[in-house]
């Protein structure tokens, strides 16, 4: 219930305050969102499997975002930022769809 309340508060604050992302950080925002979604889907899967640990979830969430952003940052510095961004999105997308499939199998037994 606390997570749902936090989500609602976050959405309301975002709509009311209209936060902006500084221009130098804008290329990293989509990657950070995909990395965060990977952690969320992994957390949902772990919860359904009965092995969820909140500490593991928080560490996974933060580390996914930081590592993904670091990979893209290094790619930008090396001049291959677009390729590494695509690679990160593909890898995390595969993980998200794998977790989504496991969640579907668990919920619908299909």
N, CA, C and O atoms as a Tinker XYZ file with bonds, in Angstrom:
   440  protein
     1  N      0.818000   -1.191000    0.000000    73     2
     2  CA     0.000000    0.000000    0.000000    64     1     3
     3  C      0.869000    1.264000    0.000000    63     2     4     5
     4  O      0.520000    2.266000   -0.625000    81     3
     5  N      2.002000    1.206000    0.707000    73     3     6
     6  CA     2.891000    2.364000    0.768000    64     5     7
     7  C      3.433000    2.684000   -0.623000    63     6     8     9
     8  O      3.544000    3.853000   -0.991000    81     7
     9  N      3.766000    1.663000   -1.389000    73     7    10
    10  CA     4.292000    1.888000   -2.738000    64     9    11
    11  C      3.250000    2.563000   -3.627000    63    10    12    13
    12  O      3.584000    3.458000   -4.403000    81    11
    13  N      1.996000    2.141000   -3.517000    73    11    14
    14  CA     0.930000    2.748000   -4.324000    64    13    15
    15  C      0.724000    4.215000   -3.942000    63    14    16    17
    16  O      0.528000    5.068000   -4.807000    81    15
    17  N      0.771000    4.493000   -2.660000    73    15    18
    18  CA     0.633000    5.883000   -2.196000    64    17    19
    19  C      1.805000    6.720000   -2.698000    63    18    20    21
    20  O      1.615000    7.848000   -3.154000    81    19
    21  N      3.011000    6.173000   -2.617000    73    19    22
    22  CA     4.188000    6.873000   -3.126000    64    21    23
    23  C      4.091000    7.145000   -4.618000    63    22    24    25
    24  O      4.484000    8.214000   -5.086000    81    23
    25  N      3.567000    6.175000   -5.367000    73    23    26
    26  CA     3.390000    6.347000   -6.805000    64    25    27
    27  C      2.416000    7.479000   -7.100000    63    26    28    29
    28  O      2.681000    8.330000   -7.949000    81    27
    29  N      1.293000    7.486000   -6.401000    73    27    30
    30  CA     0.292000    8.543000   -6.603000    64    29    31
    31  C      0.874000    9.908000   -6.252000    63    30    32    33
    32  O      0.678000   10.875000   -6.988000    81    31
    33  N      1.587000    9.990000   -5.134000    73    31    34
    34  CA     2.200000   11.264000   -4.736000    64    33    35
    35  C      3.213000   11.721000   -5.791000    63    34    36    37
    36  O      3.254000   12.900000   -6.143000    81    35
    37  N      4.016000   10.804000   -6.287000    73    35    38
    38  CA     4.995000   11.139000   -7.316000    64    37    39
    39  C      4.350000   11.634000   -8.594000    63    38    40    41
    40  O      4.831000   12.594000   -9.196000    81    39
    41  N      3.272000   10.997000   -9.018000    73    39    42
    42  CA     2.568000   11.422000  -10.230000    64    41    43
    43  C      1.973000   12.809000  -10.040000    63    42    44    45
    44  O      2.094000   13.665000  -10.916000    81    43
    45  N      1.324000   13.033000   -8.888000    73    43    46
    46  CA     0.730000   14.346000   -8.613000    64    45    47
    47  C      1.811000   15.427000   -8.584000    63    46    48    49
    48  O      1.630000   16.493000   -9.173000    81    47
    49  N      2.928000   15.167000   -7.909000    73    47    50
    50  CA     4.009000   16.149000   -7.863000    64    49    51
    51  C      4.559000   16.435000   -9.254000    63    50    52    53
    52  O      4.862000   17.584000   -9.575000    81    51
    53  N      4.690000   15.416000  -10.071000    73    51    54
    54  CA     5.179000   15.611000  -11.433000    64    53    55
    55  C      4.245000   16.451000  -12.272000    63    54    56    57
    56  O      4.689000   17.291000  -13.055000    81    55
    57  N      2.945000   16.227000  -12.112000    73    55    58
    58  CA     1.965000   17.003000  -12.879000    64    57    59
    59  C      1.916000   18.453000  -12.392000    63    58    60    61
    60  O      1.812000   19.376000  -13.199000    81    59
    61  N      1.992000   18.650000  -11.085000    73    59    62
    62  CA     1.883000   19.999000  -10.519000    64    61    63
    63  C      3.167000   20.803000  -10.727000    63    62    64    65
    64  O      3.105000   21.969000  -11.119000    81    63
    65  N      4.330000   20.197000  -10.468000    73    63    66
    66  CA     5.588000   20.942000  -10.489000    64    65    67
    67  C      6.245000   21.039000  -11.865000    63    66    68    69
    68  O      7.114000   21.887000  -12.063000    81    67
    69  N      5.856000   20.199000  -12.817000    73    67    70
    70  CA     6.448000   20.179000  -14.155000    64    69    71
    71  C      7.976000   20.209000  -14.101000    63    70    72    73
    72  O      8.587000   21.171000  -14.568000    81    71
    73  N      8.596000   19.179000  -13.543000    73    71    74
    74  CA    10.063000   19.201000  -13.445000    64    73    75
    75  C     10.710000   19.142000  -14.828000    63    74    76    77
    76  O     10.160000   18.562000  -15.764000    81    75
    77  N     11.877000   19.749000  -14.935000    73    75    78
    78  CA    12.626000   19.712000  -16.187000    64    77    79
    79  C     13.947000   18.991000  -15.952000    63    78    80    81
    80  O     14.503000   19.006000  -14.854000    81    79
    81  N     14.421000   18.372000  -16.998000    73    79    82
    82  CA    15.703000   17.682000  -16.943000    64    81    83
    83  C     16.735000   18.578000  -17.620000    63    82    84    85
    84  O     16.508000   19.024000  -18.745000    81    83
    85  N     17.859000   18.851000  -16.968000    73    83    86
    86  CA    18.890000   19.683000  -17.612000    64    85    87
    87  C     19.335000   19.068000  -18.941000    63    86    88    89
    88  O     19.416000   17.847000  -19.077000    81    87
    89  N     19.619000   19.922000  -19.905000    73    87    90
    90  CA    19.966000   19.470000  -21.256000    64    89    91
    91  C     21.111000   18.459000  -21.294000    63    90    92    93
    92  O     21.032000   17.507000  -22.071000    81    91
    93  N     22.178000   18.616000  -20.491000    73    91    94
    94  CA    23.250000   17.614000  -20.564000    64    93    95
    95  C     22.838000   16.215000  -20.087000    63    94    96    97
    96  O     23.465000   15.221000  -20.450000    81    95
    97  N     21.788000   16.149000  -19.278000    73    95    98
    98  CA    21.351000   14.850000  -18.758000    64    97    99
    99  C     20.239000   14.212000  -19.584000    63    98   100   101
   100  O     19.899000   13.051000  -19.358000    81    99
   101  N     19.665000   14.946000  -20.534000    73    99   102
   102  CA    18.539000   14.429000  -21.307000    64   101   103
   103  C     18.837000   13.147000  -22.077000    63   102   104   105
   104  O     17.949000   12.300000  -22.171000    81   103
   105  N     20.033000   12.954000  -22.635000    73   103   106
   106  CA    20.277000   11.685000  -23.347000    64   105   107
   107  C     20.248000   10.463000  -22.430000    63   106   108   109
   108  O     20.048000    9.343000  -22.900000    81   107
   109  N     20.443000   10.667000  -21.137000    73   107   110
   110  CA    20.517000    9.547000  -20.203000    64   109   111
   111  C     19.161000    9.192000  -19.600000    63   110   112   113
   112  O     19.002000    8.102000  -19.050000    81   111
   113  N     18.189000   10.083000  -19.691000    73   111   114
   114  CA    16.887000    9.838000  -19.073000    64   113   115
   115  C     16.178000    8.604000  -19.640000    63   114   116   117
   116  O     15.705000    7.781000  -18.857000    81   115
   117  N     16.083000    8.437000  -20.970000    73   115   118
   118  CA    15.404000    7.230000  -21.470000    64   117   119
   119  C     16.089000    5.940000  -21.027000    63   118   120   121
   120  O     15.421000    4.952000  -20.722000    81   119
   121  N     17.409000    5.952000  -20.992000    73   119   122
   122  CA    18.153000    4.766000  -20.566000    64   121   123
   123  C     17.874000    4.491000  -19.096000    63   122   124   125
   124  O     17.690000    3.339000  -18.703000    81   123
   125  N     17.841000    5.540000  -18.283000    73   123   126
   126  CA    17.562000    5.377000  -16.854000    64   125   127
   127  C     16.154000    4.831000  -16.636000    63   126   128   129
   128  O     15.941000    4.001000  -15.752000    81   127
   129  N     15.198000    5.291000  -17.432000    73   127   130
   130  CA    13.821000    4.801000  -17.296000    64   129   131
   131  C     13.738000    3.324000  -17.663000    63   130   132   133
   132  O     13.079000    2.552000  -16.967000    81   131
   133  N     14.394000    2.924000  -18.742000    73   131   134
   134  CA    14.378000    1.511000  -19.142000    64   133   135
   135  C     15.063000    0.650000  -18.080000    63   134   136   137
   136  O     14.592000   -0.445000  -17.772000    81   135
   137  N     16.159000    1.135000  -17.526000    73   135   138
   138  CA    16.854000    0.386000  -16.470000    64   137   139
   139  C     15.978000    0.274000  -15.227000    63   138   140   141
   140  O     15.951000   -0.773000  -14.581000    81   139
   141  N     15.265000    1.340000  -14.890000    73   139   142
   142  CA    14.363000    1.300000  -13.739000    64   141   143
   143  C     13.211000    0.327000  -13.988000    63   142   144   145
   144  O     12.808000   -0.409000  -13.087000    81   143
   145  N     12.683000    0.327000  -15.213000    73   143   146
   146  CA    11.612000   -0.622000  -15.538000    64   145   147
   147  C     12.090000   -2.065000  -15.420000    63   146   148   149
   148  O     11.340000   -2.938000  -14.985000    81   147
   149  N     13.332000   -2.310000  -15.806000    73   147   150
   150  CA    13.891000   -3.650000  -15.660000    64   149   151
   151  C     13.885000   -4.073000  -14.191000    63   150   152   153
   152  O     13.513000   -5.201000  -13.866000    81   151
   153  N     14.294000   -3.171000  -13.315000    73   151   154
   154  CA    14.307000   -3.488000  -11.885000    64   153   155
   155  C     12.891000   -3.702000  -11.356000    63   154   156   157
   156  O     12.660000   -4.598000  -10.545000    81   155
   157  N     11.952000   -2.889000  -11.810000    73   155   158
   158  CA    10.562000   -3.018000  -11.343000    64   157   159
   159  C      9.972000   -4.354000  -11.783000    63   158   160   161
   160  O      9.359000   -5.056000  -10.979000    81   159
   161  N     10.152000   -4.709000  -13.052000    73   159   162
   162  CA     9.623000   -5.995000  -13.522000    64   161   163
   163  C     10.315000   -7.166000  -12.818000    63   162   164   165
   164  O      9.677000   -8.176000  -12.519000    81   163
   165  N     11.608000   -7.032000  -12.557000    73   163   166
   166  CA    12.309000   -8.064000  -11.793000    64   165   167
   167  C     11.773000   -8.176000  -10.377000    63   166   168   169
   168  O     11.660000   -9.279000   -9.841000    81   167
   169  N     11.441000   -7.043000   -9.763000    73   167   170
   170  CA    10.860000   -7.048000   -8.422000    64   169   171
   171  C      9.487000   -7.697000   -8.392000    63   170   172   173
   172  O      9.169000   -8.457000   -7.477000    81   171
   173  N      8.672000   -7.392000   -9.400000    73   171   174
   174  CA     7.339000   -8.008000   -9.475000    64   173   175
   175  C      7.478000   -9.514000   -9.642000    63   174   176   177
   176  O      6.768000  -10.284000   -8.994000    81   175
   177  N      8.387000   -9.931000  -10.503000    73   175   178
   178  CA     8.605000  -11.366000  -10.714000    64   177   179
   179  C      9.069000  -12.037000   -9.411000    63   178   180   181
   180  O      8.580000  -13.105000   -9.043000    81   179
   181  N     10.015000  -11.395000   -8.726000    73   179   182
   182  CA    10.501000  -11.962000   -7.462000    64   181   183
   183  C      9.378000  -12.043000   -6.434000    63   182   184   185
   184  O      9.298000  -13.011000   -5.679000    81   183
   185  N      8.523000  -11.048000   -6.401000    73   183   186
   186  CA     7.392000  -11.056000   -5.458000    64   185   187
   187  C      6.465000  -12.230000   -5.744000    63   186   188   189
   188  O      6.032000  -12.930000   -4.828000    81   187
   189  N      6.165000  -12.437000   -7.022000    73   187   190
   190  CA     5.281000  -13.549000   -7.392000    64   189   191
   191  C      5.939000  -14.898000   -7.135000    63   190   192   193
   192  O      5.252000  -15.877000   -6.845000    81   191
   193  N      7.260000  -14.958000   -7.239000    73   191   194
   194  CA     7.985000  -16.197000   -6.961000    64   193   195
   195  C      8.215000  -16.413000   -5.472000    63   194   196   197
   196  O      8.688000  -17.471000   -5.057000    81   195
   197  N      7.876000  -15.400000   -4.666000    73   195   198
   198  CA     8.028000  -15.520000   -3.219000    64   197   199
   199  C      9.442000  -15.304000   -2.713000    63   198   200   201
   200  O      9.769000  -15.730000   -1.605000    81   199
   201  N     10.291000  -14.649000   -3.502000    73   199   202
   202  CA    11.680000  -14.441000   -3.090000    64   201   203
   203  C     12.049000  -12.955000   -3.050000    63   202   204   205
   204  O     13.230000  -12.609000   -3.076000    81   203
   205  N     11.055000  -12.086000   -2.987000    73   203   206
   206  CA    11.308000  -10.649000   -3.010000    64   205   207
   207  C     12.001000  -10.204000   -1.726000    63   206   208   209
   208  O     11.625000  -10.611000   -0.627000    81   207
   209  N     13.014000   -9.363000   -1.886000    73   207   210
   210  CA    13.717000   -8.756000   -0.751000    64   209   211
   211  C     13.845000   -7.277000   -1.064000    63   210   212   213
   212  O     14.401000   -6.903000   -2.096000    81   211
   213  N     13.334000   -6.435000   -0.181000    73   211   214
   214  CA    13.327000   -5.005000   -0.470000    64   213   215
   215  C     14.725000   -4.417000   -0.599000    63   214   216   217
   216  O     14.932000   -3.507000   -1.402000    81   215
   217  N     15.676000   -4.909000    0.161000    73   215   218
   218  CA    17.048000   -4.411000    0.047000    64   217   219
   219  C     17.639000   -4.759000   -1.316000    63   218   220   221
   220  O     18.299000   -3.928000   -1.941000    81   219
   221  N     17.407000   -5.966000   -1.766000    73   219   222
   222  CA    17.900000   -6.388000   -3.082000    64   221   223
   223  C     17.245000   -5.539000   -4.171000    63   222   224   225
   224  O     17.898000   -5.143000   -5.136000    81   223
   225  N     15.947000   -5.262000   -4.008000    73   223   226
   226  CA    15.245000   -4.453000   -5.003000    64   225   227
   227  C     15.834000   -3.050000   -5.090000    63   226   228   229
   228  O     16.086000   -2.554000   -6.188000    81   227
   229  N     16.053000   -2.413000   -3.958000    73   227   230
   230  CA    16.589000   -1.048000   -3.959000    64   229   231
   231  C     17.991000   -1.022000   -4.568000    63   230   232   233
   232  O     18.301000   -0.158000   -5.388000    81   231
   233  N     18.824000   -1.961000   -4.167000    73   231   234
   234  CA    20.184000   -2.017000   -4.729000    64   233   235
   235  C     20.124000   -2.291000   -6.231000    63   234   236   237
   236  O     20.863000   -1.674000   -6.998000    81   235
   237  N     19.263000   -3.197000   -6.655000    73   235   238
   238  CA    19.109000   -3.509000   -8.076000    64   237   239
   239  C     18.623000   -2.290000   -8.849000    63   238   240   241
   240  O     19.139000   -1.986000   -9.925000    81   239
   241  N     17.639000   -1.600000   -8.308000    73   239   242
   242  CA    17.076000   -0.425000   -8.954000    64   241   243
   243  C     18.150000    0.645000   -9.173000    63   242   244   245
   244  O     18.336000    1.133000  -10.287000    81   243
   245  N     18.848000    0.999000   -8.100000    73   243   246
   246  CA    19.863000    2.054000   -8.172000    64   245   247
   247  C     21.030000    1.621000   -9.060000    63   246   248   249
   248  O     21.488000    2.391000   -9.904000    81   247
   249  N     21.508000    0.399000   -8.872000    73   247   250
   250  CA    22.665000   -0.037000   -9.659000    64   249   251
   251  C     22.324000   -0.176000  -11.138000    63   250   252   253
   252  O     23.159000    0.146000  -11.983000    81   251
   253  N     21.128000   -0.645000  -11.478000    73   251   254
   254  CA    20.732000   -0.731000  -12.888000    64   253   255
   255  C     20.780000    0.642000  -13.547000    63   254   256   257
   256  O     21.324000    0.800000  -14.640000    81   255
   257  N     20.205000    1.630000  -12.872000    73   255   258
   258  CA    20.165000    2.979000  -13.431000    64   257   259
   259  C     21.576000    3.540000  -13.570000    63   258   260   261
   260  O     21.920000    4.104000  -14.609000    81   259
   261  N     22.391000    3.390000  -12.531000    73   259   262
   262  CA    23.737000    3.947000  -12.569000    64   261   263
   263  C     24.621000    3.261000  -13.613000    63   262   264   265
   264  O     25.346000    3.932000  -14.348000    81   263
   265  N     24.566000    1.945000  -13.680000    73   263   266
   266  CA    25.400000    1.216000  -14.643000    64   265   267
   267  C     24.971000    1.535000  -16.076000    63   266   268   269
   268  O     25.817000    1.747000  -16.945000    81   267
   269  N     23.675000    1.569000  -16.322000    73   267   270
   270  CA    23.196000    1.888000  -17.670000    64   269   271
   271  C     23.623000    3.300000  -18.071000    63   270   272   273
   272  O     24.085000    3.519000  -19.190000    81   271
   273  N     23.466000    4.252000  -17.156000    73   271   274
   274  CA    23.881000    5.627000  -17.455000    64   273   275
   275  C     25.390000    5.714000  -17.656000    63   274   276   277
   276  O     25.853000    6.453000  -18.525000    81   275
   277  N     26.152000    4.981000  -16.875000    73   275   278
   278  CA    27.604000    4.982000  -17.012000    64   277   279
   279  C     28.031000    4.410000  -18.365000    63   278   280   281
   280  O     28.936000    4.944000  -19.006000    81   279
   281  N     27.394000    3.348000  -18.793000    73   279   282
   282  CA    27.726000    2.756000  -20.094000    64   281   283
   283  C     27.460000    3.750000  -21.212000    63   282   284   285
   284  O     28.274000    3.898000  -22.123000    81   283
   285  N     26.323000    4.432000  -21.145000    73   283   286
   286  CA    25.990000    5.413000  -22.180000    64   285   287
   287  C     26.945000    6.610000  -22.106000    63   286   288   289
   288  O     27.364000    7.131000  -23.139000    81   287
   289  N     27.286000    7.039000  -20.909000    73   287   290
   290  CA    28.235000    8.146000  -20.745000    64   289   291
   291  C     29.591000    7.791000  -21.353000    63   290   292   293
   292  O     30.180000    8.583000  -22.088000    81   291
   293  N     30.073000    6.598000  -21.040000    73   291   294
   294  CA    31.351000    6.165000  -21.614000    64   293   295
   295  C     31.266000    6.071000  -23.134000    63   294   296   297
   296  O     32.212000    6.425000  -23.837000    81   295
   297  N     30.137000    5.596000  -23.634000    73   295   298
   298  CA    29.935000    5.536000  -25.077000    64   297   299
   299  C     29.975000    6.919000  -25.705000    63   298   300   301
   300  O     30.536000    7.099000  -26.786000    81   299
   301  N     29.377000    7.902000  -25.025000    73   299   302
   302  CA    29.432000    9.279000  -25.525000    64   301   303
   303  C     30.861000    9.782000  -25.566000    63   302   304   305
   304  O     31.267000   10.426000  -26.534000    81   303
   305  N     31.619000    9.498000  -24.535000    73   303   306
   306  CA    33.015000    9.948000  -24.485000    64   305   307
   307  C     33.876000    9.257000  -25.545000    63   306   308   309
   308  O     34.842000    9.836000  -26.041000    81   307
   309  N     33.524000    8.028000  -25.884000    73   307   310
   310  CA    34.271000    7.286000  -26.903000    64   309   311
   311  C     33.762000    7.560000  -28.315000    63   310   312   313
   312  O     34.371000    7.131000  -29.295000    81   311
   313  N     32.649000    8.274000  -28.414000    73   311   314
   314  CA    32.086000    8.583000  -29.723000    64   313   315
   315  C     31.175000    7.515000  -30.281000    63   314   316   317
   316  O     30.843000    7.548000  -31.466000    81   315
   317  N     30.764000    6.573000  -29.459000    73   315   318
   318  CA    29.859000    5.503000  -29.898000    64   317   319
   319  C     28.629000    5.443000  -28.998000    63   318   320   321
   320  O     28.083000    4.370000  -28.738000    81   319
   321  N     28.205000    6.614000  -28.527000    73   319   322
   322  CA    27.091000    6.677000  -27.579000    64   321   323
   323  C     25.806000    6.091000  -28.119000    63   322   324   325
   324  O     25.080000    5.408000  -27.398000    81   323
   325  N     25.516000    6.355000  -29.399000    73   323   326
   326  CA    24.284000    5.835000  -29.988000    64   325   327
   327  C     24.253000    4.320000  -30.016000    63   326   328   329
   328  O     23.230000    3.704000  -29.716000    81   327
   329  N     25.389000    3.717000  -30.380000    73   327   330
   330  CA    25.449000    2.259000  -30.449000    64   329   331
   331  C     25.331000    1.639000  -29.058000    63   330   332   333
   332  O     24.632000    0.641000  -28.878000    81   331
   333  N     26.008000    2.224000  -28.085000    73   331   334
   334  CA    25.921000    1.670000  -26.730000    64   333   335
   335  C     24.537000    1.899000  -26.127000    63   334   336   337
   336  O     24.044000    1.055000  -25.379000    81   335
   337  N     23.907000    3.030000  -26.443000    73   335   338
   338  CA    22.536000    3.269000  -25.972000    64   337   339
   339  C     21.610000    2.195000  -26.517000    63   338   340   341
   340  O     20.781000    1.645000  -25.792000    81   339
   341  N     21.760000    1.903000  -27.800000    73   339   342
   342  CA    20.932000    0.868000  -28.418000    64   341   343
   343  C     21.205000   -0.487000  -27.773000    63   342   344   345
   344  O     20.273000   -1.246000  -27.508000    81   343
   345  N     22.461000   -0.790000  -27.521000    73   343   346
   346  CA    22.811000   -2.058000  -26.885000    64   345   347
   347  C     22.215000   -2.184000  -25.493000    63   346   348   349
   348  O     21.701000   -3.241000  -25.126000    81   347
   349  N     22.281000   -1.116000  -24.723000    73   347   350
   350  CA    21.714000   -1.140000  -23.370000    64   349   351
   351  C     20.211000   -1.350000  -23.434000    63   350   352   353
   352  O     19.663000   -2.153000  -22.679000    81   351
   353  N     19.535000   -0.630000  -24.335000    73   351   354
   354  CA    18.080000   -0.769000  -24.458000    64   353   355
   355  C     17.711000   -2.180000  -24.897000    63   354   356   357
   356  O     16.735000   -2.745000  -24.404000    81   355
   357  N     18.477000   -2.753000  -25.817000    73   355   358
   358  CA    18.183000   -4.109000  -26.285000    64   357   359
   359  C     18.345000   -5.117000  -25.146000    63   358   360   361
   360  O     17.472000   -5.957000  -24.929000    81   359
   361  N     19.455000   -5.035000  -24.425000    73   359   362
   362  CA    19.696000   -5.988000  -23.332000    64   361   363
   363  C     18.639000   -5.849000  -22.245000    63   362   364   365
   364  O     18.080000   -6.845000  -21.784000    81   363
   365  N     18.367000   -4.615000  -21.837000    73   363   366
   366  CA    17.359000   -4.420000  -20.792000    64   365   367
   367  C     15.967000   -4.778000  -21.298000    63   366   368   369
   368  O     15.141000   -5.284000  -20.539000    81   367
   369  N     15.704000   -4.518000  -22.581000    73   367   370
   370  CA    14.419000   -4.906000  -23.161000    64   369   371
   371  C     14.214000   -6.411000  -23.139000    63   370   372   373
   372  O     13.119000   -6.892000  -22.846000    81   371
   373  N     15.264000   -7.147000  -23.446000    73   371   374
   374  CA    15.179000   -8.613000  -23.389000    64   373   375
   375  C     14.874000   -9.061000  -21.968000    63   374   376   377
   376  O     14.047000   -9.948000  -21.757000    81   375
   377  N     15.540000   -8.447000  -20.993000    73   375   378
   378  CA    15.291000   -8.802000  -19.592000    64   377   379
   379  C     13.867000   -8.445000  -19.171000    63   378   380   381
   380  O     13.216000   -9.208000  -18.458000    81   379
   381  N     13.383000   -7.276000  -19.616000    73   379   382
   382  CA    12.021000   -6.860000  -19.277000    64   381   383
   383  C     11.013000   -7.834000  -19.860000    63   382   384   385
   384  O     10.094000   -8.268000  -19.165000    81   383
   385  N     11.175000   -8.181000  -21.129000    73   383   386
   386  CA    10.233000   -9.115000  -21.748000    64   385   387
   387  C     10.329000  -10.503000  -21.133000    63   386   388   389
   388  O      9.317000  -11.196000  -21.025000    81   387
   389  N     11.518000  -10.924000  -20.728000    73   387   390
   390  CA    11.651000  -12.206000  -20.031000    64   389   391
   391  C     10.913000  -12.198000  -18.698000    63   390   392   393
   392  O     10.218000  -13.156000  -18.358000    81   391
   393  N     11.068000  -11.109000  -17.944000    73   391   394
   394  CA    10.346000  -10.996000  -16.679000    64   393   395
   395  C      8.844000  -10.885000  -16.903000    63   394   396   397
   396  O      8.058000  -11.464000  -16.152000    81   395
   397  N      8.439000  -10.141000  -17.938000    73   395   398
   398  CA     7.011000  -10.014000  -18.247000    64   397   399
   399  C      6.419000  -11.379000  -18.604000    63   398   400   401
   400  O      5.299000  -11.699000  -18.204000    81   399
   401  N      7.172000  -12.176000  -19.355000    73   399   402
   402  CA     6.695000  -13.520000  -19.703000    64   401   403
   403  C      6.556000  -14.390000  -18.457000    63   402   404   405
   404  O      5.589000  -15.141000  -18.326000    81   403
   405  N      7.519000  -14.291000  -17.543000    73   403   406
   406  CA     7.432000  -15.071000  -16.301000    64   405   407
   407  C      6.249000  -14.617000  -15.460000    63   406   408   409
   408  O      5.568000  -15.442000  -14.851000    81   407
   409  N      6.001000  -13.319000  -15.421000    73   407   410
   410  CA     4.850000  -12.790000  -14.678000    64   409   411
   411  C      3.555000  -13.295000  -15.305000    63   410   412   413
   412  O      2.639000  -13.717000  -14.598000    81   411
   413  N      3.482000  -13.250000  -16.637000    73   411   414
   414  CA     2.294000  -13.752000  -17.332000    64   413   415
   415  C      2.061000  -15.217000  -17.052000    63   414   416   417
   416  O      0.934000  -15.635000  -16.785000    81   415
   417  N      3.141000  -16.012000  -17.115000    73   415   418
   418  CA     3.011000  -17.452000  -16.829000    64   417   419
   419  C      2.525000  -17.679000  -15.403000    63   418   420   421
   420  O      1.709000  -18.566000  -15.152000    81   419
   421  N      3.024000  -16.881000  -14.482000    73   419   422
   422  CA     2.618000  -17.044000  -13.088000    64   421   423
   423  C      1.152000  -16.653000  -12.872000    63   422   424   425
   424  O      0.413000  -17.345000  -12.172000    81   423
   425  N      0.743000  -15.537000  -13.481000    73   423   426
   426  CA    -0.609000  -15.054000  -13.255000    64   425   427
   427  C     -1.664000  -15.841000  -14.007000    63   426   428   429
   428  O     -2.739000  -16.115000  -13.473000    81   427
   429  N     -1.357000  -16.209000  -15.262000    73   427   430
   430  CA    -2.363000  -16.857000  -16.104000    64   429   431
   431  C     -2.123000  -18.339000  -16.317000    63   430   432   433
   432  O     -2.898000  -19.005000  -17.004000    81   431
   433  N     -1.043000  -18.863000  -15.728000    73   431   434
   434  CA    -0.690000  -20.277000  -15.894000    64   433   435
   435  C     -0.619000  -20.655000  -17.363000    63   434   436   437
   436  O     -0.976000  -21.764000  -17.760000    81   435
   437  N     -0.140000  -19.684000  -18.175000    73   435   438
   438  CA    -0.059000  -19.921000  -19.634000    64   437   439
   439  C      1.311000  -19.550000  -20.140000    63   438   440
   440  O      1.582000  -19.675000  -21.334000    81   439
